[in-house]
Amino acid sequence: MQADCIVIGGGLVGLFTARELARHGTKVIIIERGRVGQECSWAGGGILSPIYPWREPTALAAMIRFCQKEYPLLAQDLYEETGIDPEWLQSGMLLLEEQDKEQAADWAAASQATLELLNVEQLSAMEPHVKGHQGNALRMPEVGQIRNSRLIPALQEHLINLGAVLLEHTEVHRIRLHNNSVQAVETTNSEYSAAITIIANGAWGSGLLPALAIRPVRGQMICYQATPGYLRHILLKNNVYVIPRRDGHILVGSTVEDVGFDKGTTEAAKTLLAGAAEAILPGMNQFPLVGHWSGLRPATQSGLPYVCEHPAINGLYLNIGHHRNGILLAPGSARLLTDIILEGETAVPSGPFQFQPESI
């Protein structure tokens, strides 16, 4: 099967990358070891902001802003084309702690983001089910969310309409090289070749290119079935977030666990998250707990994703290592890599996202 580009990995990063290239007339094959979008992309919360944006590397700021502007337009376009609503929602986020207040204020001023200080009465008026919180809260009204479980099939249908080929249940065994160039991509079923090969398979990237040193980080989440409108804002306290969906589902996450490629769930994590949810939003335990799952986030040593051409292998590109910000950054990193491949002006600075192996 001939193509101009092979994208290894059918998560949201890979799907968005394929979309950007296909929109420029590139014939793309996406190769996914399982089902499209059903690994880390499906498991995430879909918050379209870092949970503590002032703690993130400043190098991410431009890409974050790009993605936050892009998502509402993207969601609307996908809905109109496919009939699948990705449920972009500007729910806002409430931070129920004060230790980062000054740092948050500095970040908001520098990034021109809206940040509001709420007293207890104002908080109660906005979210009457948040009870027992002492002190002020910080509100970020511009923070949005996307329902990744609906975004994935919308993107999949959109890519098919663009003429992209999606190969599921097809595992890549190796990238065969010759004279420092990609010769072929060998899979369980066949081998494929193209002028451009992109590694975008998240936590599994180091299996194809060990020098990437991508580390899988497990995150577990739980889900309650509440009533629609019971909670409007995303809540955040002590690194735990509570996310309300339009239909009344409320997600609580997430753990950060260094357990290799173990995707199992644990009773300890469920108990921890359920306790944190009840502490943040008293009364949560009245609702049935209807879901508990995990995903493996891809973490790099630097904390920044690699979005670049490989410095020593011709025809090989990287879009990988987004850790906890994969859903948020996927449209921006896809746009950046496409700009690099097409040798155009980049929408965001490319310098911070280079891959520099110890030896090449």
C-alpha positions in Angstrom: 0.0 0.0 0.0 1.5 3.3 -1.1 1.2 6.5 0.8 3.0 9.8 1.2 3.1 9.6 5.0 2.8 6.9 7.6 1.6 7.9 11.1 2.5 5.3 13.7 -0.1 5.6 16.5 -3.9 6.2 16.3 -4.4 8.3 19.4 -5.4 11.9 19.3 -1.9 13.1 18.6 -1.6 10.8 15.6 -5.1 11.5 14.4 -4.7 15.3 14.5 -1.3 14.9 12.8 -2.9 12.9 10.0 -5.7 15.4 9.7 -3.3 18.4 9.2 -1.3 16.5 6.6 -4.4 15.2 4.8 -5.9 18.6 4.6 -2.8 19.6 2.6 -3.3 16.8 0.1 -1.0 14.3 1.7 -2.0 10.6 1.4 -1.8 9.3 4.9 -1.8 5.8 6.5 -2.4 5.6 10.2 -1.2 2.4 11.9 -2.6 1.6 15.3 -1.7 -1.4 17.5 -5.2 -1.7 18.9 -8.3 0.4 18.3 -8.1 4.0 17.3 -8.0 6.3 20.3 -8.6 3.6 22.9 -5.4 3.9 24.9 -4.4 7.1 26.7 -6.6 9.4 24.5 -9.8 7.7 25.6 -8.7 7.6 29.2 -8.0 11.3 29.7 -10.2 13.9 31.3 -10.3 16.3 28.4 -9.5 19.5 30.4 -8.2 22.0 27.8 -5.7 23.5 30.2 -2.9 22.2 32.3 -4.4 21.7 35.8 -1.9 24.2 37.2 -0.9 26.2 34.1 1.5 28.4 36.1 3.6 25.3 37.0 4.1 24.3 33.3 7.3 25.1 31.4 7.0 28.5 29.7 8.0 26.9 26.4 4.5 25.4 26.3 2.7 28.7 26.6 2.3 29.5 22.9 1.2 26.0 22.0 -1.4 26.0 24.8 -2.9 29.3 23.7 -3.0 28.1 20.1 -4.9 25.0 21.1 -7.3 26.8 23.4 -8.3 29.0 20.5 -8.5 26.2 18.0 -10.7 23.7 19.9 -14.1 25.4 19.9 -13.9 26.0 16.1 -12.6 22.5 15.6 -15.4 20.9 17.6 -18.0 22.9 15.7 -16.6 21.9 12.4 -16.5 18.2 13.3 -20.0 18.3 14.6 -21.3 19.9 11.4 -19.5 17.4 9.2 -20.0 14.2 11.1 -23.0 14.8 13.3 -20.9 13.7 16.3 -20.7 16.4 18.9 -17.3 16.4 20.7 -19.1 18.5 23.5 -16.6 21.4 23.8 -17.7 23.3 26.8 -16.4 26.4 28.5 -17.1 25.2 32.0 -14.4 27.2 33.7 -12.2 25.8 36.5 -12.3 26.5 40.3 -9.1 26.1 42.3 -10.1 25.3 45.9 -6.7 26.1 47.4 -4.7 29.3 48.0 -1.1 28.4 48.2 -0.5 29.2 44.5 -2.5 32.5 44.6 0.5 34.9 43.9 2.0 32.6 41.3 -1.3 32.2 39.6 -1.8 36.0 39.5 1.6 36.5 37.9 0.8 33.8 35.3 -2.6 35.4 34.5 -1.1 38.8 34.0 1.6 37.5 31.7 -0.7 35.3 29.6 -3.6 37.8 29.6 -5.9 35.1 31.1 -8.8 35.9 33.3 -8.4 35.0 37.0 -11.0 35.8 39.6 -10.7 35.6 43.4 -14.0 34.4 44.9 -14.9 34.5 48.6 -17.0 31.8 50.2 -20.3 33.5 49.4 -19.5 33.9 45.8 -18.3 30.3 45.5 -21.4 29.0 47.1 -23.6 31.1 44.7 -21.8 29.6 41.7 -21.5 26.0 43.0 -24.0 25.4 45.8 -23.0 21.8 46.2 -19.4 22.8 47.1 -19.7 23.0 50.9 -17.3 23.3 53.7 -14.6 25.1 51.8 -12.8 27.7 54.0 -11.1 30.6 52.5 -11.0 32.0 48.9 -11.1 30.2 45.6 -9.6 31.0 42.3 -11.8 30.9 39.2 -10.5 30.5 35.7 -13.6 31.1 33.6 -12.0 30.6 30.2 -11.0 27.0 30.8 -12.8 24.6 28.5 -13.2 20.9 28.2 -13.7 18.4 25.4 -15.4 15.0 25.7 -12.6 12.8 24.3 -14.7 9.7 23.9 -16.8 11.7 21.3 -13.9 13.6 19.8 -12.2 10.4 18.8 -15.0 8.9 16.6 -15.7 12.4 15.1 -12.0 12.7 14.1 -12.0 9.1 12.8 -15.0 9.8 10.5 -13.5 13.1 9.4 -10.2 11.4 8.4 -12.0 8.8 6.4 -13.8 11.6 4.6 -10.4 13.1 3.8 -9.2 9.8 2.3 -6.9 8.7 5.1 -6.4 5.0 5.7 -6.7 3.7 9.2 -5.2 0.3 10.0 -6.3 -1.0 13.4 -5.0 -4.0 15.3 -1.8 -3.7 13.4 1.4 -3.5 15.5 4.6 -2.0 14.2 7.5 -4.3 15.0 10.3 -2.1 13.7 11.3 0.8 11.5 13.8 -0.6 9.0 16.6 1.8 8.1 19.1 1.9 5.3 21.8 4.6 5.0 20.3 6.6 7.8 16.9 6.8 6.1 13.6 5.0 6.7 13.3 2.2 4.3 10.1 0.5 5.5 7.7 0.2 8.5 7.3 -3.5 9.3 4.0 -4.6 11.0 2.2 -7.8 12.0 0.5 -7.9 8.7 2.7 -6.4 6.1 5.3 -3.6 5.5 4.7 -0.1 4.3 6.9 2.6 3.0 6.5 6.3 2.5 8.7 9.4 2.2 7.5 10.5 5.7 7.2 8.4 8.8 5.9 9.9 12.0 6.3 8.2 15.4 3.2 9.3 17.4 2.5 6.2 19.5 2.7 7.7 22.9 4.0 5.5 25.7 5.1 2.8 23.3 7.5 5.1 21.4 10.7 3.8 22.9 9.9 0.3 21.7 10.6 1.6 18.2 13.3 4.1 19.0 14.9 3.4 22.4 16.8 6.7 22.5 13.4 8.5 23.0 13.4 7.2 26.6 9.6 7.6 26.8 8.4 6.6 30.3 4.8 5.3 30.7 3.0 6.9 33.6 -0.3 5.3 34.7 -3.3 7.5 35.6 -6.4 6.0 37.1 -9.8 7.8 37.0 -13.3 7.1 38.4 -16.7 8.2 37.2 -20.0 8.9 38.9 -23.5 9.2 37.4 -24.9 12.4 38.9 -27.7 14.5 37.6 -27.1 17.0 34.8 -26.2 20.5 36.1 -25.3 19.2 39.6 -21.9 20.7 39.0 -21.0 23.3 36.4 -17.3 24.0 36.9 -14.2 21.8 36.9 -13.0 21.6 40.4 -9.3 21.3 41.4 -7.8 20.7 44.8 -4.5 19.0 45.9 -3.8 17.7 42.3 -7.2 16.0 42.1 -9.8 17.3 39.6 -13.5 16.8 39.3 -15.0 17.2 35.8 -18.7 17.5 35.1 -20.1 16.3 31.7 -23.2 17.6 30.1 -25.1 14.4 30.7 -24.4 14.4 34.5 -21.4 12.1 34.5 -18.7 13.4 36.8 -15.1 12.3 36.4 -12.5 12.3 39.2 -8.8 11.9 38.5 -6.1 11.1 38.5 -3.3 9.1 39.9 0.3 9.4 38.8 2.0 6.0 39.0 5.3 4.7 37.8 4.4 1.1 37.2 5.7 0.4 33.7 3.1 -0.9 31.2 0.7 -2.1 33.8 -2.7 -0.7 32.7 -4.6 -2.4 35.6 -6.8 -0.6 38.1 -6.5 -0.9 41.8 -8.9 -0.8 44.8 -6.4 1.5 46.5 -6.7 4.1 43.8 -10.4 3.9 43.6 -10.7 4.4 47.4 -8.2 7.4 47.2 -10.1 9.1 44.4 -13.5 8.5 45.9 -12.3 10.0 49.2 -10.8 13.0 47.4 -14.0 13.5 45.5 -16.1 13.5 48.7 -13.7 16.0 50.3 -13.9 18.3 47.3 -17.6 17.9 46.6 -19.4 16.7 49.7 -22.3 14.4 48.8 -20.6 12.7 45.8 -21.0 9.3 47.5 -24.8 9.6 47.0 -24.3 8.9 43.3 -23.5 5.5 41.8 -19.9 5.0 40.8 -20.2 3.7 37.2 -16.6 3.6 35.9 -13.0 3.0 36.9 -10.2 2.9 34.3 -6.6 3.8 33.6 -4.3 5.0 30.8 -0.6 5.3 30.2 0.7 8.8 29.7 4.0 9.2 27.7 6.5 11.2 29.6 9.9 12.5 28.3 12.9 13.3 30.4 12.7 17.0 29.7 8.9 17.2 30.4 8.3 18.6 26.9 7.0 16.7 23.9 9.2 16.0 20.9 7.7 17.6 17.8 10.4 17.7 15.2 12.3 15.9 12.4 14.7 13.3 13.7 18.2 14.9 13.7 19.9 11.9 12.1 17.4 9.7 10.3 16.1 11.1 7.1 12.3 10.9 6.6 11.6 10.2 10.3 9.6 12.7 12.4 8.4 12.7 16.0 5.2 13.9 17.7 5.4 12.2 21.0 5.8 12.6 24.8 2.9 14.9 25.8 2.5 13.3 29.2 -0.6 14.8 31.0 -1.3 17.4 28.2 -1.9 15.1 25.2 -5.5 16.0 24.5 -4.9 19.7 25.1 -1.8 19.9 22.9 -2.7 17.5 20.1 -4.0 20.1 17.6 -1.0 22.4 18.2 1.7 19.8 18.0 0.0 18.4 14.8 0.0 21.9 13.3 3.6 22.5 14.3 4.9 19.2 12.8 2.9 19.7 9.6 4.5 23.2 9.3 7.9 21.6 9.8 7.3 18.9 7.2 5.9 21.3 4.6 8.7 23.8 5.4 6.4 26.6 6.1 6.3 29.3 8.8 5.4 27.6 12.1 2.3 28.5 14.0 4.2 28.2 17.3 7.9 28.3 18.0 9.6 24.9 17.2 12.8 25.3 19.2 11.7 23.9 22.6 10.4 20.6 21.0 13.6 19.3 19.5 14.9 15.8 20.1 18.6 15.6 20.9 19.8 12.0 21.6 23.0 11.5 23.5 24.6 10.0 20.5 23.6 10.1 16.8 
